[in-house]
């Protein structure tokens, strides 16, 4: 079996748990059994599931009934970064916000993300 490098990301959620991000889709915990975690897509009504064992993906049903939304994931990461930095640093919130916004703009430009209606909808409540 070949070793495959998979980009695994976890994002804290509002309930104090974490969401799993894979291929620009967000998953929430459905069930845990010892070292196994069973994930379900965060979009209500989507049948896609993903299983992990000790942090490695063991099963992934790619039957999403919607398209991936990388813009929403980027905004979620931005909000988590803001919350963390505000709690850890002594700088004014305005300064931290400006740093994070400039970093977000830079990453959008480097990724050549198309700033379409979807991006604007998800970022309008975050960006000035």
Residue pairs with C-beta under 8 A, 6 or more apart in sequence:
6 22
6 56
6 57
7 22
8 20
8 22
8 55
8 57
9 20
9 21
9 22
10 18
10 19
10 20
10 21
11 18
11 19
11 21
11 26
11 73
11 76
11 77
11 80
12 18
12 19
12 80
13 19
13 28
17 28
17 29
18 29
19 26
19 27
19 28
19 42
19 76
20 26
20 27
20 28
20 29
20 37
20 39
20 50
20 52
21 27
21 73
22 50
22 57
22 60
23 68
24 68
24 69
24 70
24 73
25 41
25 42
25 48
25 64
25 68
26 41
26 42
26 72
26 73
26 76
27 39
27 40
27 41
27 42
27 48
27 49
27 50
28 39
28 40
28 41
28 42
29 37
29 38
29 39
30 38
30 39
30 40
30 49
31 37
31 38
32 38
35 53
35 54
36 51
36 52
36 53
36 58
37 51
37 52
37 53
38 49
38 51
39 49
39 50
39 51
39 52
40 46
40 48
40 49
41 47
41 48
41 49
41 64
43 64
43 65
43 66
45 65
46 64
46 65
46 66
47 61
47 63
47 64
47 65
48 61
48 62
48 63
48 64
48 65
49 59
49 60
49 61
50 57
50 59
50 60
50 61
51 57
51 58
51 59
51 60
52 58
69 118
69 122
70 113
71 113
71 118
71 119
71 122
71 123
72 122
74 104
74 107
74 108
74 113
74 122
75 122
75 123
75 126
78 100
78 104
78 126
79 126
81 100
82 96
82 97
82 100
85 96
85 99
85 100
86 93
86 96
89 96
101 126
101 127
101 128
104 127
108 115
108 119
113 119
